Amino acid sequence: MTLKDIYKLAIESGIKADLRGEEKVRKNLAKIKEAYEKLDSEQKSDFDLEKLSNPYSDTRILHDNGQEIKRVMVGIDIDPQELMLAKQLGYDTVIAHHPEGAALADLGDVMHLQAEVLAQYGVPINVAQAITKERISEVARGISPVNHYRSVDAARLLDLNFMCVHTPCDNLAAKFLDDYLRGRETETVDELMRVIKEIPEYQEAIKRKAGPKIFAGDKDNYCGKIALTEITGGTSNSKDIYEKMAQAGIGTIVGMHMSEEHKKEAQQYHLNVVIAGHMSSDSLGVNLFLDKIEGGVSEVSAFSGLIRIKRA
C-alpha cells in the first residue's frame, strides 16, 4: 500500500459517509471542475488541482517519499516531537487527524459543508450559508499567522511519509452516530447520554475523565430533533447559528466540543447540548477509517490521543 492509496481511500470513504449524500458531494465537485475550465491560464496556474477530486481541503498528503508503507503511527495531533518519536521507533509513515501544512492553511474551505448539512435539518440554506461564510472568514484570519509547515518540514527532513485525514474521518464518525442514534430510544437527554456512552470510544473516555457531558439543558429535558451539526465540517460554526437552529425545530445538538461563548448562546435559545468529547469522537472516526486500511499494511499503532478500537 502506498500513501496515495490511503489518500484515495480517505477521500472516497469521506464522500460515501458525507451527511449531505454522495450525489450532492459529486455534484459540487462537478461545479468546481466546470468553474476551473472557465479560468484563464494565469488563474489555472494558481488553482489547487486537488480540489477537482478532493472535496475536503483539510485532508492532504503532506510528504510522500514514494516508498511502500509498512509501519504506520496514527495520532490526533502530530507535531515534530511525535514525528521524531515515530522515526526513532522505526515507523515509516505517520497519519495525523488534525490538519497540518496546506490542509491547515485551507481549513476554512471545508466549512461550506456545514451550511448544506444545516439545511438538511431545516435551517434555510441562504441563512445557513450567510452565517457560515462569515465564520469561514473569521477562521481563515485566525489561522493565517500560524506556522503551517512546521511539522511538514520535520517529516521531510526525517524522510517520513506524512498525511492528515480530517473531515473524511469526521464524516465517518457523524454517519456512524447518525445511524446508531436512529435505532435507539433517545426521547430525553438522559436517554441520549446513556446511548452515546454505550460506544467503546466514549466508554474509554469516561475512564480518562473526558467522557460525554451535558453542556446545556437538563438530563430530564426532551431531546426533540437531534442534530449532528458539530461532529464534522472543519471547526465550530458561528454562535449566531443557534437562534436559526432553534427556529428550525432542532432541540438537541450533539457535538465534539463547544466554547463557553457558544454554550451561553445555545442556552439562550433553549437548546440542549451534549458534548460527546473531542479526542473520543475524533478517535471514533479515525478508527472507522483505520479498519479500512489495516489489512494493507504490516502494522498500525495509535498514539497522541487516539483511542484505538477495532471493529473490522
C-alpha positions as CSV (number, residue, x, y, z in Angstrom):
1,M,0.0,0.0,0.0
2,T,1.3,3.5,-0.8
3,L,0.4,6.9,0.7
4,K,-1.6,7.7,-2.5
5,D,-3.6,4.5,-2.0
6,I,-4.5,5.6,1.6
7,Y,-5.3,9.2,0.4
8,K,-7.7,8.0,-2.3
9,L,-9.4,5.6,0.2
10,A,-9.8,8.5,2.6
11,I,-11.4,10.7,0.1
12,E,-13.8,8.0,-1.2
13,S,-14.7,7.0,2.4
14,G,-15.4,10.6,3.3
15,I,-17.6,11.1,0.3
16,K,-19.6,7.9,0.9
17,A,-20.2,8.8,4.6
18,D,-20.9,12.5,4.0
19,L,-24.2,13.6,5.7
20,R,-25.1,15.6,2.5
21,G,-25.2,12.4,0.5
22,E,-22.7,11.1,-2.1
23,E,-24.7,12.6,-5.0
24,K,-24.6,16.1,-3.6
25,V,-20.8,15.9,-3.0
26,R,-20.1,14.7,-6.5
27,K,-22.4,17.4,-7.9
28,N,-20.4,20.1,-6.0
29,L,-17.1,18.6,-7.5
30,A,-18.6,18.8,-11.0
31,K,-19.4,22.5,-10.4
32,I,-15.8,23.2,-9.3
33,K,-14.5,21.4,-12.4
34,E,-16.8,23.5,-14.6
35,A,-15.6,26.7,-12.9
36,Y,-12.0,25.7,-13.4
37,E,-12.4,25.1,-17.1
38,K,-13.6,28.7,-17.4
39,L,-10.4,30.2,-15.8
40,D,-7.7,31.8,-17.9
41,S,-4.2,30.4,-18.0
42,E,-2.9,32.6,-15.2
43,Q,-5.8,31.7,-12.9
44,K,-5.4,28.0,-13.7
45,S,-1.7,28.1,-12.7
46,D,-2.8,29.3,-9.2
47,F,-5.6,26.8,-8.9
48,D,-5.3,23.9,-6.4
49,L,-5.8,20.9,-8.7
50,E,-6.5,18.6,-5.8
51,K,-9.9,20.4,-5.4
52,L,-11.1,18.8,-8.6
53,S,-11.3,15.4,-7.0
54,N,-11.0,16.1,-3.2
55,P,-13.9,18.0,-1.6
56,Y,-12.1,18.1,1.8
57,S,-9.4,20.8,1.9
58,D,-8.3,19.7,5.3
59,T,-7.1,16.2,4.1
60,R,-3.8,16.0,2.2
61,I,-0.6,14.2,1.6
62,L,2.0,16.3,3.3
63,H,5.2,14.4,2.4
64,D,5.4,11.3,0.3
65,N,8.8,9.6,-0.2
66,G,7.2,7.1,-2.7
67,Q,8.1,4.1,-0.7
68,E,5.7,1.3,0.2
69,I,4.1,1.7,3.6
70,K,4.7,-1.0,6.2
71,R,4.6,0.5,9.7
72,V,2.2,3.3,10.5
73,M,1.7,5.5,13.6
74,V,-1.6,7.4,13.8
75,G,-2.5,10.2,16.2
76,I,-4.9,13.0,16.6
77,D,-2.3,15.8,16.8
78,I,1.1,15.5,15.2
79,D,3.9,17.9,15.9
80,P,7.7,17.5,15.3
81,Q,8.1,15.6,18.6
82,E,5.6,12.9,17.5
83,L,7.4,12.6,14.1
84,M,10.8,12.2,15.8
85,L,9.3,9.5,18.1
86,A,7.9,7.6,15.1
87,K,11.2,7.8,13.3
88,Q,13.1,6.6,16.4
89,L,10.7,3.6,16.8
90,G,11.2,2.6,13.2
91,Y,7.9,3.6,11.6
92,D,7.9,4.8,8.0
93,T,4.6,6.6,8.0
94,V,2.6,9.0,10.3
95,I,-1.0,9.8,9.8
96,A,-2.4,12.8,11.7
97,H,-6.1,13.5,12.2
98,H,-5.9,17.3,12.7
99,P,-4.7,19.1,9.6
100,E,-1.1,20.4,9.1
101,G,0.6,22.3,6.2
102,A,-1.7,23.3,3.4
103,A,-4.5,21.3,4.9
104,L,-4.4,23.6,8.0
105,A,-3.9,26.8,6.0
106,D,-7.1,26.0,4.0
107,L,-9.2,24.6,6.8
108,G,-11.9,27.2,6.4
109,D,-12.8,26.0,2.9
110,V,-14.3,22.7,4.1
111,M,-16.7,24.6,6.4
112,H,-19.1,25.1,3.5
113,L,-20.2,21.6,4.2
114,Q,-21.9,22.8,7.4
115,A,-24.3,25.1,5.6
116,E,-25.6,22.3,3.5
117,V,-25.9,19.9,6.4
118,L,-27.8,22.6,8.4
119,A,-30.2,23.0,5.5
120,Q,-31.0,19.3,5.8
121,Y,-32.0,19.9,9.4
122,G,-34.4,22.7,8.3
123,V,-32.3,25.8,8.6
124,P,-32.9,27.9,5.4
125,I,-29.9,27.4,3.1
126,N,-29.5,31.1,2.5
127,V,-29.4,31.9,6.2
128,A,-27.0,28.9,7.0
129,Q,-24.8,29.9,4.1
130,A,-24.5,33.6,5.1
131,I,-23.7,32.8,8.7
132,T,-21.2,30.1,7.8
133,K,-19.4,32.4,5.3
134,E,-18.7,35.0,7.9
135,R,-17.4,32.3,10.2
136,I,-15.2,30.9,7.4
137,S,-13.6,34.4,7.1
138,E,-13.0,34.5,10.8
139,V,-11.4,31.1,10.8
140,A,-9.2,32.0,7.8
141,R,-7.9,35.1,9.6
142,G,-7.2,33.2,12.8
143,I,-5.2,30.5,11.0
144,S,-3.4,32.9,8.7
145,P,-0.4,33.7,11.1
146,V,0.2,30.1,12.1
147,N,3.4,28.2,11.2
148,H,1.6,25.8,9.0
149,Y,4.6,23.9,7.7
150,R,6.5,23.2,10.9
151,S,5.5,19.6,11.1
152,V,5.6,19.1,7.4
153,D,9.2,20.3,7.2
154,A,10.1,17.9,10.1
155,A,8.6,15.0,8.2
156,R,10.5,15.9,5.1
157,L,13.9,16.1,7.0
158,L,13.1,12.8,8.7
159,D,12.0,11.2,5.4
160,L,8.7,10.1,6.9
161,N,5.6,9.6,4.9
162,F,3.1,12.1,6.4
163,M,-0.5,12.9,5.7
164,C,-3.6,14.2,7.6
165,V,-7.2,12.9,7.3
166,H,-9.6,15.2,8.9
167,T,-13.1,15.7,7.5
168,P,-13.3,12.2,6.0
169,C,-12.8,10.7,9.4
170,D,-15.3,13.2,11.0
171,N,-17.8,12.2,8.3
172,L,-17.4,8.6,9.2
173,A,-18.0,9.4,12.9
174,A,-21.1,11.6,12.1
175,K,-22.6,8.9,9.8
176,F,-21.9,6.2,12.5
177,L,-23.6,8.3,15.2
178,D,-26.5,9.2,12.9
179,D,-27.2,5.5,12.1
180,Y,-26.5,4.5,15.7
181,L,-28.9,7.0,17.3
182,R,-31.7,6.3,14.8
183,G,-32.1,2.8,16.0
184,R,-32.3,3.6,19.7
185,E,-34.6,5.2,22.2
186,T,-33.5,8.8,22.8
187,E,-36.6,10.7,24.0
188,T,-34.8,12.5,26.8
189,V,-31.3,13.9,27.1
190,D,-30.5,11.3,29.8
191,E,-31.5,8.5,27.4
192,L,-29.4,10.1,24.7
193,M,-26.4,10.2,27.1
194,R,-26.9,6.6,28.0
195,V,-26.9,5.5,24.4
196,I,-23.8,7.5,23.5
197,K,-22.0,6.0,26.5
198,E,-22.5,2.5,25.0
199,I,-20.0,3.3,22.3
200,P,-16.5,1.9,23.2
201,E,-14.5,5.1,22.5
202,Y,-16.8,7.1,24.9
203,Q,-16.5,4.3,27.5
204,E,-12.8,4.7,27.5
205,A,-13.0,8.5,27.5
206,I,-15.1,8.2,30.7
207,K,-12.2,6.4,32.3
208,R,-9.9,9.2,31.2
209,K,-12.2,11.8,32.8
210,A,-13.1,13.1,29.3
211,G,-16.4,11.4,28.7
212,P,-19.7,12.7,27.3
213,K,-21.2,15.7,29.2
214,I,-24.4,17.8,29.1
215,F,-23.2,21.4,28.4
216,A,-26.6,23.0,28.1
217,G,-30.1,21.8,29.1
218,D,-31.0,19.2,31.6
219,K,-31.0,15.4,31.7
220,D,-34.8,15.3,32.0
221,N,-35.4,17.5,29.0
222,Y,-36.9,16.1,25.9
223,C,-34.4,15.9,23.0
224,G,-36.7,16.9,20.2
225,K,-34.9,16.9,16.9
226,I,-31.3,15.8,17.3
227,A,-28.7,17.5,15.1
228,L,-25.2,16.2,14.5
229,T,-24.1,19.5,13.0
230,E,-21.0,19.8,15.2
231,I,-19.4,16.5,14.6
232,T,-18.0,17.3,11.1
233,G,-17.3,20.4,9.0
234,G,-13.8,21.6,9.9
235,T,-14.4,23.5,13.1
236,S,-17.1,25.3,15.1
237,N,-19.6,27.5,13.2
238,S,-20.7,30.9,14.4
239,K,-22.6,31.2,17.7
240,D,-25.2,33.1,15.7
241,I,-26.4,29.8,14.1
242,Y,-28.1,28.6,17.3
243,E,-31.0,31.0,17.0
244,K,-31.7,29.8,13.5
245,M,-31.3,26.1,14.6
246,A,-33.9,26.6,17.3
247,Q,-36.3,28.3,14.8
248,A,-35.8,25.3,12.5
249,G,-37.1,23.0,15.3
250,I,-33.8,21.5,16.4
251,G,-34.0,20.6,20.1
252,T,-30.6,19.0,20.8
253,I,-27.1,19.4,19.4
254,V,-24.5,16.6,19.7
255,G,-21.0,17.9,19.2
256,M,-17.3,17.2,19.9
257,H,-16.5,20.4,21.8
258,M,-18.0,23.9,22.5
259,S,-16.7,27.2,23.7
260,E,-18.2,28.9,26.7
261,E,-19.5,31.7,24.4
262,H,-21.2,29.2,22.1
263,K,-22.7,27.4,25.1
264,K,-24.3,30.6,26.5
265,E,-25.8,31.3,23.1
266,A,-27.2,27.8,22.8
267,Q,-28.7,28.1,26.3
268,Q,-30.4,31.4,25.4
269,Y,-32.4,29.6,22.7
270,H,-33.2,26.6,24.9
271,L,-31.1,24.1,23.0
272,N,-29.8,21.0,24.7
273,V,-26.2,20.5,24.1
274,V,-24.5,17.1,24.5
275,I,-20.7,17.2,24.1
276,A,-19.6,13.6,23.3
277,G,-16.0,14.5,23.7
278,H,-13.2,15.7,21.3
279,M,-10.5,13.1,21.4
280,S,-13.0,10.3,21.7
281,S,-15.2,11.5,18.8
282,D,-12.1,12.0,16.7
283,S,-11.0,8.6,17.7
284,L,-14.3,7.1,16.6
285,G,-13.9,8.5,13.1
286,V,-10.2,7.6,12.8
287,N,-10.9,4.1,14.0
288,L,-13.5,3.5,11.3
289,F,-11.0,4.7,8.7
290,L,-8.1,2.6,10.1
291,D,-10.3,-0.5,9.9
292,K,-10.3,0.0,6.2
293,I,-6.5,0.2,5.8
294,E,-5.1,-2.1,8.5
295,G,-5.1,-5.2,6.2
296,G,-3.0,-3.4,3.7
297,V,0.0,-2.6,5.9
298,S,2.1,-4.6,8.4
299,E,1.4,-2.6,11.5
300,V,-0.8,0.3,12.7
301,S,0.0,1.8,16.1
302,A,-2.0,4.5,17.9
303,F,-0.6,7.4,19.9
304,S,-1.1,11.2,20.5
305,G,-4.6,10.9,22.0
306,L,-6.0,8.2,19.6
307,I,-8.2,5.7,21.4
308,R,-7.8,2.7,19.1
309,I,-10.9,0.4,18.9
310,K,-11.1,-2.1,16.1
311,R,-14.4,-3.1,14.6
312,A,-13.4,-5.0,11.5
